[in-house]
Amino acid sequence: MNNVILVGFMGSGKSTVGPHLARRLQRAFVDLDDLIEADAGRSVAEIFSSEGEAGFRERESRCLQRALERDRSVVAVGGGAPMREENWARIRDGNTVVALMAEPGELARRLNGSSDRPLLQPSVPSIIASLLPSRLSRYLEADVVVKTDGIDPIEVAEQVRDRLSAGGLQRIRIDVPDSPHEVTIGYGLTRLVRTALGKLNPSPLAGEAPGGGVPILIVSDATIAERYAQRLIDAISGAGHTTQLHLVPAGEAAKELTVLAGIYEALATAGIDRQGVLIALGGGTVGDVTGFAAATWMRGIRYLQLPTTLLAMVDSSIGGKTAINLPAGKNLAGAVHQPAAIFCDLDYLATLPDEEYRASLAEVIKAALIADRSFVEWLVANLPAVLRREAPAVREAVGRAIAIKAAVVAADPQEIGVRAILNYGHTVGHALERAAGFGRLRHGEAVAWGMEVAALISLRTGACGPETIAVQHSLLRVAGLLADRPAVARAELIEAMRHDKKSRAGELRWVLLREIGRAEYRQSVDPSVVESSLTEILPA
């Protein structure tokens, strides 16, 4: 849909700012009250008089649904419309939501003498005092929050334009108990981080952090920081936050104890307390070590994930699993600590090297194979477009892969049950990484070969038929993930597999395919079947 939806209290400026914003964006402007009046053939005041507020709200919801069927419009909605949950879900679905805010005194001044707003009777100040507090929390959930006090509507429109993301938004909610949060997918999302930080420490009206803002530490590697860190710092600095940047090594070297200790030192130097925030700006390894630091600093502080690689977007940034590596194995020291928000800005993928981009597709293909037959069918038809990085195909692939992982994580946040299916291909994949030496083999490449071994085991144990593994093999081959067979000594690979976290009493538990779009976990497999499958897929 890709509309811009203006929300806010009566008198905040939606109907005034909206036309100016629409002209600057070269879009149509729609005032929901105008649609309601045209639908009813009478004014809002007359609708209230004849149908009451309940009747008006029903009509408002119907007209809102029709208004949101448009594309690339600026839509101003009434102050009460977002309070209905079904309306709010529609407003946020694929659209960018902008809240215009003003102080109660300014609202009263603007609304003084208004005779066409039924809810303002009998007294403007008393109605503001009674309605505004109950609506503020909803308005502050918007993607962009802009104060309009004492600012010309044209300037407000320009501020909104400058803070919008491009191309619309997709949001995926992860309903983890006690830690619900959202993944936002789109282009040009950096400006939205400021609002997300405001939601963590909202002030009474502006949606910004009180007391001069909160201390923030951004963790990134040198390459990513050079490209994107200053843009992020500039985007959030206007909210009064104190921001510092801390650099860590690129790749698996970031997940070392010494690097973690360096983040702790930076947190202490920056004065990050329980109200502070960590931001992970980078790939999966930056996200892992930053998340682990957030989980353990002062027994847990909030953090945001801003993944800059396809692999991190569809996999490691989702689910709250944080960890560092130890000599004994990958991710052995870690914690489950959910981020406060995740922003998957697809603009970051433009600079991702082709080999990294291709390797990341292993996790996309995996997600489809274990949980969504229709996604597998879509990939069969559209994987070439994803490889060409065509924007609609990339957005679809990323969104569907994230939705799968989000649903699994919400069902099993602590990985005590069904979440284990996400480890399909990882028993051998992680072992390959460890045996080859962390950082020498890309995670996606290792997982792809691990998926090939797991698929063959699935076939030989009767878990699935040959057509299932043929589809997997074809997708991995088209993605270019099976071109170079890793050379790892068999004994080292077997030894590395013994450290798999899914083992029980020293016995490996496997995730196996049952059919396209369905997997089973905690499967015990005869060691001879494992050995023969390894021999065929990864000959020593």
N, C-alpha and C positions, 0 to 999 in steps of 0.2 A: 504493500500500500504506500509506504514512504510519504506519509503526510506529516505536517508539523501541526501539533495540537496545542493550542493555548488554553491553559487552565488558570484558575485563580479566583479570588473572591470578587463579588460585585464591586465595580469601581477600580479594579486593579489595572485596567487599560486594555483588556483583550480586544474589544471591538474597535478601539482607536489605533492600537499598535498593529493589529492584524493586517489591515490593508497596506500599511507601509511595508511590513515584512513581506507580504505577498508580492508586491511590486519589485522589491529587491531580489527576491528569489525567482521572479518570473513565474509565479504560480497563481492559481485562482484563490480567492478568499471566500470562505463560507462562514457565515454567522449562524450558529445552530438555532438561536432564537428566531431568526428570519425563516428558517425552514419549518420550525414548529408553527409559526403564525400562518405560513402559507398552507401547511397541512390542515390546520384547523379552520382556516378562513376567518380568524379573529385574533385579537391581540393576546399577549401573554396574560395581561391583567384580566381579560375576559375569560380566558381558559381557567385561570385560578378561581374566578367567581362562579363559573358554571360547573367545573369538574373537580374543584378542590386541588390541593397540592398533590394528592395521590394520583389523580387523573392526569395532571400535568406531567408528573414524573414518568408515567407509563408512555405518554405521547413523546416525551423527551427521549426516552430510550429507543423507541422505534425510529424516530428521526435521526438520532445519533448513529444507529446502525446503517442507515442509508447514506448518511454523510460520509462515513468511514469507508464506504465501498468505492469512493473516489480515489484517485491516485495523484500524488504530487500537488496537494492543495494545502492551504493554511486554514485550519478550522478552529474557530473560537467557540468554546463550549461554556455553558452556564456554570456558575460557581458550585451548584449542588450536583451536577451530573457525574463528576468523578466519584461521588460517595457511594454509589451503587457498585458492588463488586463486579457485576457483569459488564457494566459500562466501563469501569476502569480497565478490565481485561481487554475489552475491545479497543479502547483508546491507546493502550500500550502495544498492541499487537502489530509489529512492523512499522510503527510510527515513532517519531521523536516528540517527546512531551516537554513543553516549556511552561513553567509556572511563573506568572507575573505576580510580584508581591509588593505590598505597600503597608506602611504603618497604619494602625487603627485611626489615628487622627487624620492622616491624609485621605484614607478611605471615606471618613465621615465628611470631610470637606468636599470631596468630589461628588458624593451622593446626596449632599444637602439639597433639598428642594426637588429631588427626583420623585415623580408621581407614577412612573410606569413599572415599578418594581414591587410586586405585592408583598414580598417577604420583608420589606423594609418598614412595614407598619407595625406598631404605631410610632416608634422612635428609631431613627437611624443609629445613634450611638448604642442604644440598648441591644438592637438586633446584631450589630457588629460584635458587641461583647459576648453575646450568647452563641452566635453561629461560628465566628472565626476560629476560636480555639479548637473546636471539634473538627474543623476542616484542614487545619494547618498541616497536620502530620501527613495527610494524603497529598497535599500540594508539594510537600518537601520530598515526596517520592519521585518527582519529575526528573527528567534527564538533565535539564538546565533550569536553574532558578535565577531570576533576574529581578532586582529591586527597581521600582519605577518612581519612588518618591522624588519629587522635584526635578525629574528628568523629562525632557521633551520626548514625545512619542516617537519621533523620527530617530532620535539617538537610541532609545530603547530598542527599536527595530534593528538598528545597526549592531547593537550589542548582541542581540539574539542571533542575528545572522552570523556574526563572527564566532559564536560558540556552538554552532550546529555541526553535527557530523554529516558526512556525505552518504547519500544512497540509502537511507533508512536503516532501521535497527531490527535485529532479531534478539529476543530475550528468552533465555531458558532458565527456569527456576529450579533450584536444587533444594528440595525440602528435607534437609537433614535436621533431625530433632535438635532443638536449642541453637542451631546455627544455620537457619535458612539463608540462602543468598542466591544471586543471579549471575548468569553468564550473559554478557552483552556482546553481540557479534555485529560487525559493520565496518565501515571505513571512516577514518578520521575521528577516532574515539578519544583522543588525548584530552580534548576539552571537557569531556564528561567526567573525567577523574576528579576534577575540582568539586563537582556536585556530590559525587560519591563520598568524598572526604567530609563534606558538609553534613551528610546524613549520619555519619558516625558521631559527630559532635554538633548537633544542630543548635543554633541560637533561636530565640523566640520567633523571629520572623524571617530572617534573611537566608536561612539554610546554610550559613557559614559557621565555622568553628568559633566559639566564644574565646574571650581572653587573649586575643592576638593569635589565635590558631593553635594547632597542635604540632609538636615536633615530628618530623618525618625523615626517615632515612631510606633513600633509594639505593638498592643494591643492583649492580649491573656489571657486565664485563667491559673492557676498554672499547672493543669494536662497536658494541651496541650503544654504549654511552656516548660515543663520539657522534653517532647518527641521530639518536633520539632523546638523550637525557635532558638537554637544554630545553627542548620543546616541551617536555613534560614539566620541568621546573617552572618555565614561564607560564604554563597553563594553570598551575595550582598556586603560584605565588600571590596572585591577586586576592586570595582568600585570607591572607595573613598568616599562613603556615610558615614555619621555619623548616627549610628543606636542606638536607645535605646528601651528597653522593658518595657512595663507597664502592670501590671497584674490587672485583674478585677475578680469578683466572677464568679463561674460557674453557668450556668443555668439562670433562669429568674431574679435572684438577680443582674445580670449584668445590667439590664435595669431599674435602679433606678436613680433618680435625683442626689443623692449623688455620685454615680459611674460616671455619666456623668461629674459632677464637678471635680472629680479626674482626668479624662482624660484631661479636660481643663488645670488643674494645671500642668500635665505632659507635655502637649504641650508647655505651657509657659516656663517651666524649660528647655525643650529641644531646645528652640529657634525656634520652627516651625513657619515659616512665610508662605506667600502665595505660595512660591516655594516648601514648604515642602510636605511630603507625609505621610499619615497614612496607615498602613497595618493591616487589620483584619485577624488574624490567629486563627480560632476557629469555633465553631458552629454558629447557627443562632443568638443567643442572643449577642455573641461577635460582629458579623457582623452588627447587628441592632444598637447597641450603638456606635460602631466605626463609622459607616456610618453617624449617626446623629451628632456625634462630628465633622466629616469632613464637613458636610453640614452647620454647624453653626459657626465653628471656622473661624474667619476673613471673615465671610460671604461666606465661602465655599472654601475648599482646596481639592486636589486630594487624592484619596485613592484606594487601591487595596483590592480585596476580595480573601482570601485564605481559603475557607471553608473546614473544616475537618470532617464534618458529611454528611451523605447522604442527610438528610433533607435540610441542608444549600446549598448543591450543586444544588439540583433540584428545590429549592424554594426560600429561603430568600435572597441568594446572587444575584439573578437575578432580575433586574427591578428597582433597586435604591430606593426602599421603606425602609426608615430608621425610627426608632422610639424608644421611651422608654415607659414604662408603668406608669400609674397614678392610684391612688386608685379608680378612677371612671371607669377604664377600661384598656384593653390591647391596646397598640400602639396608644394611643390617642394623644400623643405629638410626632410629627414626621415631616419628610420632604421627598420629592422625590429628591434624589441626586445620579446620576449615577456614578458607579465606573469607573476608568480608564481602568481596566482590571480585569478579573476573572480567577483564575487558579483552576481547579477542579482536584486535584491530587488524583487518586484513591488508591494510596498507603496508604493514611490516613485511609481508610475504614477498613484496616486489624485489627486495634486495637479498632474499634468501638464495644461496647458491643452489643450482639445479640438483646436485647430488644429495644435498640435505633435504630438499623439497621432496624428491622421489623417495628417499628413505622413510620420510614421515608417513607416506601413504600406506605403509604396512599397518599402522594402527587404524587408519580409516577402513581399510579392507577387513581387518580383524573385527572391528566393531560391527560391520555389516554381517559378516559370516556368523557371528555368535548370537545375533539378536534380531535381525531384520532382513527377511528375504527380499522385500520390495527394494530395500536399499542396495542389496547385491545386484538385483536386476537393473537398477538405475546405474550402478557403477559399470556393469558390463557394457551399457550403451554410452555412458558419458565419461568414462575414465580418460579417453584421449583429450577431451575438452579440459578436464581437471589438470592433466599434464601440461597443456598449453597455457594454463593459468587464466582461462577465461573467467571473468568475474562472476557471472551467474552460476557457473558450475562449481567454482571454488566455494562460494557462499553456501550453496546447497550441500556440498560434501562436508564442509566443516560443521554446519549446523546440524546435519543428521548424525554425524559421528558424535558430536558433543551431546546431543539429546539422548543417545543410547547410553553413554557413560553416565550422564546425569541421572537417568532413571534407575540404573543399577546402583549407583552410589546412594541415592535417596532410600532405596530399599534395604541397603546393607552398608551403612556408613563405616562400621568398624571392621569390615571384611571378615565376618564370622560365618558367612553363608554364600549367597548367590554372587556376591561381588567377585568371587574367585574366578568366574568365567572370563573376567577381563584379563586374566593371566594366560589366556590361550596363546600358545607359542612362546611363552616367556620362560618356561622351565629350561628348555634348551637355549633360548635366546640369551637369557642372563648368564648361563654357563659359558656360552661362546664369548660373551663380552669379558668375563672374568679370565677365561683361559687364554684369550688373545692379549689380555692386558687392557684395563679400562681406558677407553678413549681411542683405541686402535681400530675398532669396528663400530660403525654407527649402530645405534640402538635399533632403528627400523630395519636395517639389513640383517642384524642378528635375529630379530623377531620373525622376519620373513622366513629364514631358514628354520627357525624353531617351529613355525606354523607348518612348514612342509613335513617336518618329522612328526608333529602331533597329528597331522592329517593322515599320514601313512599308518600310524598307530591306530587311529580311529577306524581306518579301513580294515586293518588286520585283526582287530578285536571285534569286528562286526558292528561297531557303533554307527557307521554310516556307509553309504554305498560309493562306488567309484565316481559317479557323476558329481558328487559333492566335492571331492578332492580335485576333480578336473576343473571345476569352476574356480576354486581357489588358486590352483596352479596357473590358470590362464590369467587371472587378475594380477597376480604377483609378477608374472612374466611380462605382461604389458606395461606394468609400472617400472620395469627395469630392475627388479630387486633380486633376480635369480641369475644375473649375468656372471658374478664372481663368487664361486664357492669358497667359503673361508677354509683356510688350512690350519687346523688345530689338532694337536696330538690327541688320540682317542683317550688315553689314560688321563690327560689333563682335563678333558671335557667331562669325563665320568666323575672325576673328583670334584670338579666345580658344580656339577649337578647335585651332589650330596648336600650342598649348602642351600638348596632351594627352600624357601620359607613355607611352601605348601607341604613339605614332608611331615609325616607323622610316624614317630617311633623309628626314624631312620628310613622309612619307606616313602618313595615318591608318590605324590597324588597328582594325577594328570587332568587337564581340561581337554576334553575330546569333543569333536563335532558329531552331532547326531544327524543333522541334515542342514541344508542351507538355511541359515537364520536361527539355528538352535544349537546350543552346546550344553554339555554336562560337566560338572566339576567333581573333585575328590574321587577320581576314578583310579583304582588300583590296576596296574598292568603287569603282566608277566615280564620279568626282566629279559627273557629271551626275545620277546617281541620288541622291546625297547632297543636291545642290542642290534637286532637285524634291521630295524628301521633306521637307526643311526648309521649303520654300515652302508645302507643303500643311498641315503640322502647326503651324508657327510663322511665319505670313505676316508680313512686315515691316510 
